[in-house]
Amino acid sequence: MKYLVTSGAVLRFTDGSHVELKPGVHSFEKRVTEHWAFNAHAQAITEDELKQSQGSEDLTLKVSGLETTITGLQQQLDEKAATIDDQLKQIEEKDSTITGLQQQLGELTEKLTTQEAGNAKKQPSANK
């Protein structure tokens, strides 16, 4: 028969031996189940209860695994968000640089056009 141990304990016997009870589902010898304190820490369970208990333990393990996965994914998400923020800042800086260079290009083009127009007026005539 299987027993569901709900709290840990150490059962001591008159011959000096002892048995440690750990939470969970276990089988025990008859002398252990007849110990005066055994029923305070464990109770007999049927096969159906055992299946439910094992199903519950499976679900607990699955939930624990999923929580670990979620934590890892959340950490990855935070890292990716930080990377995206950094890249957005770089884009803003580069946009600013491009705007500044476009202004400089416009100014230089204007100066060149003005200078070329001035040079065209100053050219001496070849027919003198």
C-alpha positions as CSV (number, residue, x, y, z in Angstrom):
1,M,0.0,0.0,0.0
2,K,1.1,3.6,-0.7
3,Y,1.1,6.4,1.8
4,L,1.1,10.1,1.3
5,V,3.5,11.7,3.7
6,T,2.4,15.3,4.3
7,S,5.2,16.4,6.7
8,G,8.7,15.3,7.3
9,A,9.6,13.4,10.5
10,V,11.9,10.9,12.0
11,L,10.3,7.9,13.6
12,R,12.4,6.2,16.3
13,F,11.9,2.6,17.4
14,T,12.7,0.8,20.6
15,D,15.5,-1.2,19.0
16,G,17.4,2.0,18.3
17,S,16.6,2.2,14.6
18,H,14.8,5.1,12.9
19,V,13.0,5.8,9.7
20,E,12.9,9.3,8.1
21,L,9.6,10.3,6.6
22,K,9.9,12.7,3.6
23,P,6.9,14.4,2.0
24,G,5.6,12.6,-1.0
25,V,4.2,9.2,-1.9
26,H,6.0,6.2,-0.4
27,S,5.6,2.5,0.6
28,F,6.6,1.5,4.2
29,E,7.1,-1.7,6.1
30,K,4.3,-2.8,8.5
31,R,6.4,-1.9,11.6
32,V,6.7,1.7,10.3
33,T,3.0,2.1,9.6
34,E,2.2,0.7,13.1
35,H,4.4,3.3,14.8
36,W,2.4,5.5,17.1
37,A,3.3,8.8,15.3
38,F,3.0,7.5,11.8
39,N,-0.6,8.6,11.2
40,A,0.3,12.2,12.3
41,H,2.5,12.5,9.2
42,A,1.1,10.1,6.6
43,Q,-2.1,8.6,5.4
44,A,-2.9,5.7,3.2
45,I,-4.0,6.5,-0.4
46,T,-5.8,4.5,-3.0
47,E,-4.6,3.9,-6.6
48,D,-7.0,6.6,-7.8
49,E,-5.6,9.1,-5.3
50,L,-2.1,8.0,-6.3
51,K,-2.9,8.7,-10.0
52,Q,-4.3,12.1,-9.1
53,S,-1.3,12.9,-6.9
54,Q,1.1,11.8,-9.7
55,G,-0.9,13.9,-12.2
56,S,-0.7,16.8,-9.8
57,E,3.1,16.3,-9.4
58,D,3.5,16.2,-13.2
59,L,1.5,19.5,-13.5
60,T,3.7,21.0,-10.8
61,L,6.8,20.0,-12.7
62,K,5.4,21.4,-15.9
63,V,4.4,24.6,-14.3
64,S,7.9,24.9,-12.8
65,G,9.4,24.3,-16.2
66,L,7.2,26.8,-17.9
67,E,8.0,29.4,-15.2
68,T,11.7,28.9,-15.9
69,T,11.1,29.2,-19.6
70,I,9.0,32.4,-19.1
71,T,11.7,33.9,-17.0
72,G,14.3,33.1,-19.7
73,L,12.1,34.5,-22.4
74,Q,11.4,37.7,-20.4
75,Q,15.2,38.2,-19.9
76,Q,15.7,37.8,-23.7
77,L,12.9,40.2,-24.4
78,D,14.5,42.8,-22.0
79,E,17.8,42.4,-23.7
80,K,16.2,42.8,-27.2
81,A,14.3,45.9,-26.1
82,A,17.6,47.4,-24.8
83,T,19.3,46.6,-28.2
84,I,16.4,48.2,-30.1
85,D,16.6,51.3,-27.9
86,D,20.3,51.6,-28.6
87,Q,19.7,51.1,-32.3
88,L,17.0,53.8,-32.3
89,K,19.5,56.2,-30.7
90,Q,22.1,55.4,-33.3
91,I,19.5,56.1,-36.1
92,E,18.6,59.4,-34.6
93,E,22.3,60.4,-34.4
94,K,22.8,59.4,-38.0
95,D,19.7,61.2,-39.1
96,S,21.0,64.3,-37.4
97,T,24.4,63.9,-39.1
98,I,22.7,63.4,-42.5
99,T,20.7,66.6,-42.0
100,G,23.8,68.5,-41.1
101,L,25.7,67.2,-44.1
102,Q,22.7,68.1,-46.4
103,Q,22.8,71.6,-45.0
104,Q,26.5,71.9,-45.6
105,L,26.1,70.5,-49.2
106,G,23.4,73.1,-49.8
107,E,25.6,75.9,-48.6
108,L,28.6,74.8,-50.6
109,T,26.5,74.3,-53.7
110,E,25.1,77.8,-53.2
111,K,28.6,79.3,-52.8
112,L,29.9,77.4,-55.8
113,T,27.0,78.6,-57.9
114,T,27.6,82.2,-56.7
115,Q,31.3,81.9,-57.4
116,E,30.8,80.5,-60.9
117,A,28.3,83.3,-61.7
118,G,30.9,85.9,-60.5
119,N,33.7,84.3,-62.5
120,A,31.5,84.3,-65.6
121,K,30.9,88.1,-65.3
122,K,34.7,88.8,-64.8
123,Q,35.9,86.9,-67.9
124,P,37.5,89.3,-70.3
125,S,36.3,89.4,-73.8
126,A,38.5,87.7,-76.4
127,N,37.7,90.3,-79.2
128,K,39.5,93.3,-77.8
